[in-house]
Amino acid sequence: MCLAEEGFCSVGRWGSGMADWFVIGGRWSGELSRATWARRVTAEMDALEKEHGVQVWGAFYGSTEKERIQQELAARFQRMWDQHAPEEYKGIPFQRDTYREDGYADDAMLLTQELYDALLKEYEGTEDFEYHADLEYEPITPDMVGKKWLVVVDYHS
């Protein structure tokens, strides 16, 4: 299928685009931050969840004690997130609305060397892979750094 002919989310004469619906970020909202500036704080949050036996985001508990711990950790995690966030990302909620159509500010970033190394380097030389679509059909190369944007798209096909 050719993205240029069918579009990302459209129906063509002989087929359809990559997706029938999508949201920016979605279930993976914040992934670009977690791969860069938030790596350390995310690891701290994971350790606290394991220590308390509670998952903060995406879990629901029948136990009032676990719910209390979950709420306390969620408030703590938001403070941690804001404390470590670059100025342009302060105030973005740690717990995200996964159906927010336009995502959050950190769901699209200009490709930096750090992002390239963390997310794309292993696919260098390929034109696409299961989790990547370059709408200009260019293979992944270090030359993309500073010239292309990474946008997290949660799509259904």
VMD Tcl script that builds the backbone (N, CA, C; Angstrom):
set m [mol new atoms 471]
animate dup $m
set s [atomselect $m all]
$s set {name element resname resid chain x y z} {
  {N N MET 1 A 0.839 -1.177 0.000}
  {CA C MET 1 A 0.000 0.000 0.000}
  {C C MET 1 A 0.881 1.236 0.000}
  {N N CYS 2 A 0.490 2.205 -0.696}
  {CA C CYS 2 A 1.251 3.446 -0.799}
  {C C CYS 2 A 0.550 4.536 0.004}
  {N N LEU 3 A 1.240 5.052 1.020}
  {CA C LEU 3 A 0.634 6.089 1.852}
  {C C LEU 3 A 0.263 7.320 1.035}
  {N N ALA 4 A 1.088 7.652 0.039}
  {CA C ALA 4 A 0.831 8.849 -0.761}
  {C C ALA 4 A -0.458 8.702 -1.570}
  {N N GLU 5 A -0.785 7.476 -1.991}
  {CA C GLU 5 A -1.970 7.270 -2.805}
  {C C GLU 5 A -3.238 7.102 -1.983}
  {N N GLU 6 A -3.154 6.401 -0.880}
  {CA C GLU 6 A -4.346 6.087 -0.114}
  {C C GLU 6 A -4.535 6.968 1.108}
  {N N GLY 7 A -3.481 7.596 1.591}
  {CA C GLY 7 A -3.584 8.401 2.792}
  {C C GLY 7 A -3.447 7.543 4.038}
  {N N PHE 8 A -3.235 8.208 5.139}
  {CA C PHE 8 A -3.029 7.493 6.389}
  {C C PHE 8 A -4.320 6.868 6.904}
  {N N CYS 9 A -5.412 7.582 6.739}
  {CA C CYS 9 A -6.664 7.143 7.356}
  {C C CYS 9 A -7.821 7.270 6.369}
  {N N SER 10 A -7.591 6.842 5.132}
  {CA C SER 10 A -8.640 6.989 4.133}
  {C C SER 10 A -8.896 5.671 3.420}
  {N N VAL 11 A -9.955 5.646 2.639}
  {CA C VAL 11 A -10.312 4.459 1.869}
  {C C VAL 11 A -10.104 4.789 0.395}
  {N N GLY 12 A -9.388 3.913 -0.281}
  {CA C GLY 12 A -9.147 4.106 -1.703}
  {C C GLY 12 A -9.939 3.111 -2.520}
  {N N ARG 13 A -9.737 3.128 -3.798}
  {CA C ARG 13 A -10.468 2.234 -4.681}
  {C C ARG 13 A -10.098 0.776 -4.454}
  {N N TRP 14 A -8.802 0.511 -4.247}
  {CA C TRP 14 A -8.339 -0.874 -4.138}
  {C C TRP 14 A -7.871 -1.242 -2.732}
  {N N GLY 15 A -7.986 -0.364 -1.827}
  {CA C GLY 15 A -7.534 -0.668 -0.475}
  {C C GLY 15 A -7.801 0.488 0.454}
  {N N SER 16 A -7.134 0.466 1.560}
  {CA C SER 16 A -7.344 1.538 2.525}
  {C C SER 16 A -5.998 2.014 3.058}
  {N N GLY 17 A -6.037 3.086 3.798}
  {CA C GLY 17 A -4.833 3.621 4.405}
  {C C GLY 17 A -4.361 2.734 5.543}
  {N N MET 18 A -3.342 3.196 6.246}
  {CA C MET 18 A -2.770 2.418 7.345}
  {C C MET 18 A -3.761 2.203 8.479}
  {N N ALA 19 A -4.652 3.156 8.710}
  {CA C ALA 19 A -5.492 3.122 9.894}
  {C C ALA 19 A -6.925 3.492 9.566}
  {N N ASP 20 A -7.835 2.999 10.398}
  {CA C ASP 20 A -9.212 3.458 10.237}
  {C C ASP 20 A -9.544 4.537 11.264}
  {N N TRP 21 A -8.741 4.660 12.325}
  {CA C TRP 21 A -8.817 5.806 13.230}
  {C C TRP 21 A -7.524 5.909 14.008}
  {N N PHE 22 A -7.282 7.090 14.558}
  {CA C PHE 22 A -6.066 7.283 15.339}
  {C C PHE 22 A -6.231 8.470 16.274}
  {N N VAL 23 A -5.353 8.514 17.282}
  {CA C VAL 23 A -5.203 9.681 18.140}
  {C C VAL 23 A -3.703 9.913 18.306}
  {N N ILE 24 A -3.333 11.146 18.470}
  {CA C ILE 24 A -1.934 11.470 18.745}
  {C C ILE 24 A -1.662 11.086 20.202}
  {N N GLY 25 A -0.587 10.338 20.423}
  {CA C GLY 25 A -0.218 9.899 21.771}
  {C C GLY 25 A -0.937 8.643 22.185}
  {N N GLY 26 A -2.218 8.781 22.479}
  {CA C GLY 26 A -3.033 7.634 22.860}
  {C C GLY 26 A -2.438 6.843 24.016}
  {N N ARG 27 A -2.438 5.518 23.864}
  {CA C ARG 27 A -1.919 4.639 24.919}
  {C C ARG 27 A -0.430 4.810 25.141}
  {N N TRP 28 A 0.252 5.446 24.204}
  {CA C TRP 28 A 1.703 5.646 24.308}
  {C C TRP 28 A 2.064 7.113 24.518}
  {N N SER 29 A 1.089 7.904 24.947}
  {CA C SER 29 A 1.356 9.308 25.213}
  {C C SER 29 A 2.469 9.435 26.250}
  {N N GLY 30 A 3.425 10.299 25.982}
  {CA C GLY 30 A 4.559 10.505 26.885}
  {C C GLY 30 A 5.760 9.630 26.584}
  {N N GLU 31 A 5.647 8.761 25.596}
  {CA C GLU 31 A 6.728 7.810 25.293}
  {C C GLU 31 A 8.018 8.518 24.875}
  {N N LEU 32 A 7.914 9.630 24.163}
  {CA C LEU 32 A 9.125 10.350 23.750}
  {C C LEU 32 A 9.832 10.944 24.966}
  {N N SER 33 A 9.064 11.417 25.932}
  {CA C SER 33 A 9.669 11.912 27.178}
  {C C SER 33 A 10.311 10.771 27.946}
  {N N ARG 34 A 9.593 9.641 28.047}
  {CA C ARG 34 A 10.138 8.497 28.792}
  {C C ARG 34 A 11.414 7.953 28.155}
  {N N ALA 35 A 11.595 8.182 26.860}
  {CA C ALA 35 A 12.803 7.715 26.180}
  {C C ALA 35 A 13.952 8.714 26.313}
  {N N THR 36 A 13.671 9.909 26.839}
  {CA C THR 36 A 14.708 10.941 26.921}
  {C C THR 36 A 14.785 11.499 28.338}
  {N N TRP 37 A 14.298 12.715 28.552}
  {CA C TRP 37 A 14.496 13.409 29.827}
  {C C TRP 37 A 13.850 12.703 31.008}
  {N N ALA 38 A 12.810 11.893 30.804}
  {CA C ALA 38 A 12.083 11.275 31.924}
  {C C ALA 38 A 12.534 9.848 32.241}
  {N N ARG 39 A 13.611 9.386 31.633}
  {CA C ARG 39 A 14.054 8.004 31.900}
  {C C ARG 39 A 14.292 7.769 33.384}
  {N N ARG 40 A 15.040 8.638 34.009}
  {CA C ARG 40 A 15.398 8.451 35.422}
  {C C ARG 40 A 14.167 8.538 36.326}
  {N N VAL 41 A 13.330 9.555 36.117}
  {CA C VAL 41 A 12.152 9.718 36.972}
  {C C VAL 41 A 11.164 8.573 36.755}
  {N N THR 42 A 11.056 8.079 35.532}
  {CA C THR 42 A 10.178 6.942 35.255}
  {C C THR 42 A 10.674 5.687 35.978}
  {N N ALA 43 A 11.977 5.484 36.001}
  {CA C ALA 43 A 12.541 4.339 36.732}
  {C C ALA 43 A 12.247 4.453 38.228}
  {N N GLU 44 A 12.324 5.661 38.774}
  {CA C GLU 44 A 11.995 5.883 40.188}
  {C C GLU 44 A 10.519 5.557 40.450}
  {N N MET 45 A 9.647 5.975 39.534}
  {CA C MET 45 A 8.219 5.701 39.686}
  {C C MET 45 A 7.944 4.202 39.633}
  {N N ASP 46 A 8.580 3.506 38.699}
  {CA C ASP 46 A 8.413 2.058 38.591}
  {C C ASP 46 A 8.830 1.360 39.880}
  {N N ALA 47 A 9.947 1.799 40.460}
  {CA C ALA 47 A 10.433 1.210 41.713}
  {C C ALA 47 A 9.436 1.448 42.847}
  {N N LEU 48 A 8.854 2.644 42.907}
  {CA C LEU 48 A 7.864 2.934 43.951}
  {C C LEU 48 A 6.594 2.105 43.770}
  {N N GLU 49 A 6.180 1.898 42.534}
  {CA C GLU 49 A 5.006 1.043 42.287}
  {C C GLU 49 A 5.274 -0.380 42.774}
  {N N LYS 50 A 6.441 -0.909 42.455}
  {CA C LYS 50 A 6.791 -2.267 42.893}
  {C C LYS 50 A 6.880 -2.341 44.410}
  {N N GLU 51 A 7.482 -1.341 45.015}
  {CA C GLU 51 A 7.626 -1.305 46.468}
  {C C GLU 51 A 6.267 -1.339 47.165}
  {N N HIS 52 A 5.279 -0.621 46.602}
  {CA C HIS 52 A 3.960 -0.525 47.221}
  {C C HIS 52 A 2.961 -1.544 46.672}
  {N N GLY 53 A 3.360 -2.290 45.635}
  {CA C GLY 53 A 2.468 -3.290 45.059}
  {C C GLY 53 A 1.238 -2.702 44.400}
  {N N VAL 54 A 1.403 -1.506 43.843}
  {CA C VAL 54 A 0.284 -0.792 43.234}
  {C C VAL 54 A 0.733 -0.210 41.893}
  {N N GLN 55 A -0.112 -0.382 40.887}
  {CA C GLN 55 A 0.126 0.267 39.602}
  {C C GLN 55 A -0.685 1.552 39.592}
  {N N VAL 56 A -0.054 2.650 39.235}
  {CA C VAL 56 A -0.730 3.947 39.325}
  {C C VAL 56 A -1.599 4.223 38.104}
  {N N TRP 57 A -1.070 4.030 36.928}
  {CA C TRP 57 A -1.794 4.398 35.717}
  {C C TRP 57 A -2.433 3.165 35.092}
  {N N GLY 58 A -3.746 3.211 34.893}
  {CA C GLY 58 A -4.439 2.153 34.165}
  {C C GLY 58 A -4.885 0.971 35.000}
  {N N ALA 59 A -4.820 1.070 36.315}
  {CA C ALA 59 A -5.259 -0.031 37.167}
  {C C ALA 59 A -6.383 0.444 38.085}
  {N N PHE 60 A -7.288 -0.459 38.362}
  {CA C PHE 60 A -8.396 -0.174 39.264}
  {C C PHE 60 A -8.422 -1.257 40.325}
  {N N TYR 61 A -8.567 -0.842 41.571}
  {CA C TYR 61 A -8.514 -1.784 42.687}
  {C C TYR 61 A -9.818 -1.776 43.468}
  {N N GLY 62 A -10.206 -2.945 43.952}
  {CA C GLY 62 A -11.383 -3.065 44.810}
  {C C GLY 62 A -11.044 -2.764 46.264}
  {N N SER 63 A -9.769 -2.738 46.560}
  {CA C SER 63 A -9.311 -2.480 47.917}
  {C C SER 63 A -9.194 -0.981 48.161}
  {N N THR 64 A -9.842 -0.483 49.209}
  {CA C THR 64 A -9.753 0.945 49.512}
  {C C THR 64 A -8.332 1.333 49.916}
  {N N GLU 65 A -7.604 0.410 50.547}
  {CA C GLU 65 A -6.219 0.694 50.929}
  {C C GLU 65 A -5.342 0.859 49.683}
  {N N LYS 66 A -5.500 -0.039 48.716}
  {CA C LYS 66 A -4.722 0.080 47.479}
  {C C LYS 66 A -5.113 1.340 46.710}
  {N N GLU 67 A -6.388 1.675 46.718}
  {CA C GLU 67 A -6.832 2.898 46.056}
  {C C GLU 67 A -6.213 4.128 46.714}
  {N N ARG 68 A -6.145 4.124 48.049}
  {CA C ARG 68 A -5.543 5.239 48.777}
  {C C ARG 68 A -4.071 5.376 48.406}
  {N N ILE 69 A -3.346 4.263 48.402}
  {CA C ILE 69 A -1.921 4.277 48.045}
  {C C ILE 69 A -1.756 4.745 46.601}
  {N N GLN 70 A -2.623 4.250 45.715}
  {CA C GLN 70 A -2.577 4.633 44.305}
  {C C GLN 70 A -2.749 6.143 44.143}
  {N N GLN 71 A -3.710 6.732 44.849}
  {CA C GLN 71 A -3.957 8.170 44.757}
  {C C GLN 71 A -2.782 8.973 45.319}
  {N N GLU 72 A -2.220 8.501 46.425}
  {CA C GLU 72 A -1.063 9.188 47.008}
  {C C GLU 72 A 0.139 9.135 46.071}
  {N N LEU 73 A 0.367 7.950 45.488}
  {CA C LEU 73 A 1.484 7.822 44.545}
  {C C LEU 73 A 1.243 8.664 43.296}
  {N N ALA 74 A 0.014 8.712 42.816}
  {CA C ALA 74 A -0.293 9.504 41.619}
  {C C ALA 74 A 0.038 10.975 41.860}
  {N N ALA 75 A -0.322 11.494 43.013}
  {CA C ALA 75 A -0.012 12.893 43.336}
  {C C ALA 75 A 1.502 13.082 43.447}
  {N N ARG 76 A 2.169 12.129 44.062}
  {CA C ARG 76 A 3.641 12.190 44.185}
  {C C ARG 76 A 4.299 12.126 42.810}
  {N N PHE 77 A 3.806 11.234 41.959}
  {CA C PHE 77 A 4.376 11.090 40.613}
  {C C PHE 77 A 4.211 12.368 39.804}
  {N N GLN 78 A 3.066 13.045 39.951}
  {CA C GLN 78 A 2.861 14.296 39.214}
  {C C GLN 78 A 3.869 15.335 39.667}
  {N N ARG 79 A 4.115 15.407 40.970}
  {CA C ARG 79 A 5.115 16.359 41.477}
  {C C ARG 79 A 6.503 16.000 40.944}
  {N N MET 80 A 6.835 14.711 40.933}
  {CA C MET 80 A 8.133 14.272 40.421}
  {C C MET 80 A 8.264 14.621 38.939}
  {N N TRP 81 A 7.212 14.333 38.183}
  {CA C TRP 81 A 7.198 14.595 36.739}
  {C C TRP 81 A 7.436 16.082 36.474}
  {N N ASP 82 A 6.681 16.940 37.174}
  {CA C ASP 82 A 6.817 18.388 36.985}
  {C C ASP 82 A 8.184 18.897 37.420}
  {N N GLN 83 A 8.723 18.327 38.477}
  {CA C GLN 83 A 10.035 18.757 38.979}
  {C C GLN 83 A 11.141 18.475 37.962}
  {N N HIS 84 A 11.038 17.369 37.242}
  {CA C HIS 84 A 12.083 16.984 36.297}
  {C C HIS 84 A 11.838 17.464 34.863}
  {N N ALA 85 A 10.604 17.865 34.572}
  {CA C ALA 85 A 10.236 18.220 33.197}
  {C C ALA 85 A 10.931 19.490 32.722}
  {N N PRO 86 A 11.348 19.504 31.450}
  {CA C PRO 86 A 11.807 20.768 30.866}
  {C C PRO 86 A 10.654 21.780 30.920}
  {N N GLU 87 A 10.974 23.029 30.903}
  {CA C GLU 87 A 9.978 24.089 31.065}
  {C C GLU 87 A 8.774 23.910 30.140}
  {N N GLU 88 A 9.009 23.549 28.882}
  {CA C GLU 88 A 7.907 23.451 27.921}
  {C C GLU 88 A 6.963 22.276 28.190}
  {N N TYR 89 A 7.358 21.356 29.075}
  {CA C TYR 89 A 6.512 20.200 29.377}
  {C C TYR 89 A 5.968 20.213 30.799}
  {N N LYS 90 A 6.278 21.239 31.570}
  {CA C LYS 90 A 5.738 21.326 32.936}
  {C C LYS 90 A 4.220 21.485 32.861}
  {N N GLY 91 A 3.532 20.815 33.750}
  {CA C GLY 91 A 2.075 20.900 33.777}
  {C C GLY 91 A 1.378 19.838 32.947}
  {N N ILE 92 A 2.105 19.119 32.114}
  {CA C ILE 92 A 1.493 18.010 31.384}
  {C C ILE 92 A 1.192 16.926 32.411}
  {N N PRO 93 A -0.003 16.390 32.416}
  {CA C PRO 93 A -0.309 15.372 33.421}
  {C C PRO 93 A 0.509 14.101 33.214}
  {N N PHE 94 A 0.950 13.540 34.322}
  {CA C PHE 94 A 1.638 12.249 34.258}
  {C C PHE 94 A 0.655 11.183 33.785}
  {N N GLN 95 A -0.559 11.196 34.341}
  {CA C GLN 95 A -1.604 10.282 33.904}
  {C C GLN 95 A -2.353 10.956 32.770}
  {N N ARG 96 A -2.374 10.317 31.620}
  {CA C ARG 96 A -2.874 10.961 30.406}
  {C C ARG 96 A -4.266 10.489 30.009}
  {N N ASP 97 A -4.960 11.382 29.310}
  {CA C ASP 97 A -6.206 11.028 28.644}
  {C C ASP 97 A -5.801 10.352 27.343}
  {N N THR 98 A -6.000 9.046 27.246}
  {CA C THR 98 A -5.524 8.298 26.080}
  {C C THR 98 A -6.399 8.483 24.842}
  {N N TYR 99 A -7.500 9.234 24.967}
  {CA C TYR 99 A -8.350 9.514 23.810}
  {C C TYR 99 A -8.322 10.977 23.411}
  {N N ARG 100 A -7.409 11.730 23.963}
  {CA C ARG 100 A -7.266 13.139 23.593}
  {C C ARG 100 A -6.728 13.192 22.163}
  {N N GLU 101 A -7.518 13.657 21.230}
  {CA C GLU 101 A -7.194 13.562 19.805}
  {C C GLU 101 A -5.890 14.216 19.406}
  {N N ASP 102 A -5.600 15.387 19.987}
  {CA C ASP 102 A -4.391 16.092 19.575}
  {C C ASP 102 A -3.209 15.815 20.500}
  {N N GLY 103 A -3.351 14.880 21.413}
  {CA C GLY 103 A -2.242 14.488 22.277}
  {C C GLY 103 A -1.775 15.606 23.189}
  {N N TYR 104 A -0.558 15.445 23.671}
  {CA C TYR 104 A 0.065 16.416 24.570}
  {C C TYR 104 A 1.332 16.950 23.908}
  {N N ALA 105 A 1.867 18.022 24.447}
  {CA C ALA 105 A 3.013 18.698 23.831}
  {C C ALA 105 A 4.207 17.776 23.628}
  {N N ASP 106 A 4.371 16.774 24.471}
  {CA C ASP 106 A 5.537 15.893 24.317}
  {C C ASP 106 A 5.256 14.655 23.471}
  {N N ASP 107 A 4.134 14.633 22.758}
  {CA C ASP 107 A 3.842 13.520 21.852}
  {C C ASP 107 A 4.360 13.770 20.442}
  {N N ALA 108 A 4.974 14.915 20.224}
  {CA C ALA 108 A 5.631 15.225 18.957}
  {C C ALA 108 A 6.881 16.033 19.291}
  {N N MET 109 A 8.019 15.557 18.822}
  {CA C MET 109 A 9.284 16.254 19.098}
  {C C MET 109 A 10.166 16.230 17.853}
  {N N LEU 110 A 10.893 17.326 17.668}
  {CA C LEU 110 A 11.906 17.352 16.629}
  {C C LEU 110 A 12.928 16.273 16.974}
  {N N LEU 111 A 13.316 15.491 16.002}
  {CA C LEU 111 A 14.236 14.381 16.240}
  {C C LEU 111 A 15.604 14.888 16.691}
  {N N THR 112 A 15.997 14.466 17.876}
  {CA C THR 112 A 17.316 14.788 18.426}
  {C C THR 112 A 18.182 13.537 18.342}
  {N N GLN 113 A 19.473 13.697 18.587}
  {CA C GLN 113 A 20.354 12.534 18.597}
  {C C GLN 113 A 19.940 11.564 19.699}
  {N N GLU 114 A 19.522 12.098 20.845}
  {CA C GLU 114 A 19.088 11.246 21.955}
  {C C GLU 114 A 17.867 10.404 21.564}
  {N N LEU 115 A 16.883 11.023 20.911}
  {CA C LEU 115 A 15.710 10.278 20.451}
  {C C LEU 115 A 16.088 9.265 19.375}
  {N N TYR 116 A 16.949 9.676 18.468}
  {CA C TYR 116 A 17.388 8.775 17.404}
  {C C TYR 116 A 18.033 7.534 18.002}
  {N N ASP 117 A 18.974 7.749 18.929}
  {CA C ASP 117 A 19.685 6.626 19.549}
  {C C ASP 117 A 18.738 5.725 20.327}
  {N N ALA 118 A 17.775 6.322 21.022}
  {CA C ALA 118 A 16.865 5.542 21.861}
  {C C ALA 118 A 15.811 4.781 21.065}
  {N N LEU 119 A 15.321 5.353 19.971}
  {CA C LEU 119 A 14.167 4.776 19.297}
  {C C LEU 119 A 14.361 4.330 17.851}
  {N N LEU 120 A 15.315 4.897 17.134}
  {CA C LEU 120 A 15.415 4.615 15.703}
  {C C LEU 120 A 16.707 3.924 15.265}
  {N N LYS 121 A 17.777 4.105 15.991}
  {CA C LYS 121 A 19.089 3.636 15.551}
  {C C LYS 121 A 19.089 2.162 15.150}
  {N N GLU 122 A 18.404 1.321 15.911}
  {CA C GLU 122 A 18.402 -0.114 15.602}
  {C C GLU 122 A 17.736 -0.419 14.253}
  {N N TYR 123 A 16.958 0.527 13.727}
  {CA C TYR 123 A 16.278 0.334 12.441}
  {C C TYR 123 A 16.958 1.087 11.303}
  {N N GLU 124 A 18.144 1.598 11.555}
  {CA C GLU 124 A 18.881 2.387 10.579}
  {C C GLU 124 A 18.967 1.651 9.233}
  {N N GLY 125 A 18.713 2.390 8.163}
  {CA C GLY 125 A 18.790 1.829 6.818}
  {C C GLY 125 A 17.482 1.265 6.308}
  {N N THR 126 A 16.505 1.057 7.176}
  {CA C THR 126 A 15.218 0.535 6.721}
  {C C THR 126 A 14.290 1.687 6.368}
  {N N GLU 127 A 13.339 1.399 5.508}
  {CA C GLU 127 A 12.369 2.427 5.131}
  {C C GLU 127 A 11.159 2.431 6.042}
  {N N ASP 128 A 10.836 1.294 6.562}
  {CA C ASP 128 A 9.736 1.240 7.523}
  {C C ASP 128 A 9.848 -0.041 8.338}
  {N N PHE 129 A 9.178 -0.039 9.453}
  {CA C PHE 129 A 9.097 -1.225 10.274}
  {C C PHE 129 A 7.764 -1.183 10.986}
  {N N GLU 130 A 7.493 -2.147 11.784}
  {CA C GLU 130 A 6.176 -2.270 12.399}
  {C C GLU 130 A 5.719 -1.016 13.130}
  {N N TYR 131 A 6.643 -0.270 13.701}
  {CA C TYR 131 A 6.270 0.883 14.510}
  {C C TYR 131 A 6.672 2.215 13.882}
  {N N HIS 132 A 6.953 2.247 12.613}
  {CA C HIS 132 A 7.462 3.465 11.992}
  {C C HIS 132 A 6.886 3.634 10.593}
  {N N ALA 133 A 6.535 4.842 10.259}
  {CA C ALA 133 A 6.128 5.159 8.890}
  {C C ALA 133 A 6.671 6.548 8.568}
  {N N ASP 134 A 7.590 6.620 7.629}
  {CA C ASP 134 A 8.090 7.905 7.152}
  {C C ASP 134 A 7.237 8.278 5.963}
  {N N LEU 135 A 6.511 9.370 6.077}
  {CA C LEU 135 A 5.576 9.745 5.024}
  {C C LEU 135 A 6.264 10.247 3.759}
  {N N GLU 136 A 7.591 10.346 3.789}
  {CA C GLU 136 A 8.350 10.711 2.589}
  {C C GLU 136 A 9.132 9.513 2.058}
  {N N TYR 137 A 8.894 8.335 2.617}
  {CA C TYR 137 A 9.501 7.068 2.175}
  {C C TYR 137 A 11.013 7.074 2.247}
  {N N GLU 138 A 11.566 7.770 3.201}
  {CA C GLU 138 A 13.015 7.818 3.337}
  {C C GLU 138 A 13.482 6.793 4.358}
  {N N PRO 139 A 14.596 6.126 4.095}
  {CA C PRO 139 A 15.132 5.195 5.077}
  {C C PRO 139 A 15.628 5.944 6.307}
  {N N ILE 140 A 15.670 5.250 7.413}
  {CA C ILE 140 A 16.133 5.843 8.667}
  {C C ILE 140 A 17.645 6.017 8.602}
  {N N THR 141 A 18.084 7.270 8.769}
  {CA C THR 141 A 19.514 7.572 8.769}
  {C C THR 141 A 19.795 8.650 9.816}
  {N N PRO 142 A 21.034 8.761 10.255}
  {CA C PRO 142 A 21.379 9.829 11.197}
  {C C PRO 142 A 21.144 11.231 10.622}
  {N N ASP 143 A 21.079 11.350 9.294}
  {CA C ASP 143 A 20.821 12.647 8.668}
  {C C ASP 143 A 19.448 13.224 9.027}
  {N N MET 144 A 18.551 12.376 9.547}
  {CA C MET 144 A 17.210 12.830 9.925}
  {C C MET 144 A 17.236 13.735 11.156}
  {N N VAL 145 A 18.270 13.591 11.986}
  {CA C VAL 145 A 18.353 14.343 13.236}
  {C C VAL 145 A 18.286 15.845 12.950}
  {N N GLY 146 A 17.377 16.502 13.653}
  {CA C GLY 146 A 17.198 17.943 13.500}
  {C C GLY 146 A 16.359 18.344 12.301}
  {N N LYS 147 A 15.958 17.370 11.463}
  {CA C LYS 147 A 15.202 17.683 10.248}
  {C C LYS 147 A 13.796 17.094 10.241}
  {N N LYS 148 A 13.592 16.011 10.969}
  {CA C LYS 148 A 12.289 15.336 10.983}
  {C C LYS 148 A 11.712 15.367 12.386}
  {N N TRP 149 A 10.428 15.181 12.442}
  {CA C TRP 149 A 9.709 15.122 13.708}
  {C C TRP 149 A 9.303 13.684 13.992}
  {N N LEU 150 A 9.343 13.318 15.255}
  {CA C LEU 150 A 8.752 12.068 15.701}
  {C C LEU 150 A 7.400 12.417 16.292}
  {N N VAL 151 A 6.376 11.735 15.867}
  {CA C VAL 151 A 5.026 11.943 16.384}
  {C C VAL 151 A 4.485 10.577 16.811}
  {N N VAL 152 A 4.045 10.494 18.056}
  {CA C VAL 152 A 3.476 9.248 18.560}
  {C C VAL 152 A 2.024 9.190 18.114}
  {N N VAL 153 A 1.692 8.145 17.350}
  {CA C VAL 153 A 0.345 7.971 16.850}
  {C C VAL 153 A -0.157 6.598 17.288}
  {N N ASP 154 A -1.240 6.579 18.008}
  {CA C ASP 154 A -1.895 5.333 18.419}
  {C C ASP 154 A -2.985 5.104 17.393}
  {N N TYR 155 A -2.799 4.074 16.546}
  {CA C TYR 155 A -3.784 3.862 15.498}
  {C C TYR 155 A -4.317 2.435 15.471}
  {N N HIS 156 A -5.483 2.306 14.925}
  {CA C HIS 156 A -6.143 1.025 14.756}
  {C C HIS 156 A -6.213 0.729 13.277}
  {N N SER 157 A -5.829 -0.480 12.915}
  {CA C SER 157 A -5.885 -0.824 11.487}
  {C C SER 157 A -6.796 -2.005 11.254}
}
mol reanalyze $m
mol bondsrecalc $m
mol representation Tube
mol addrep $m
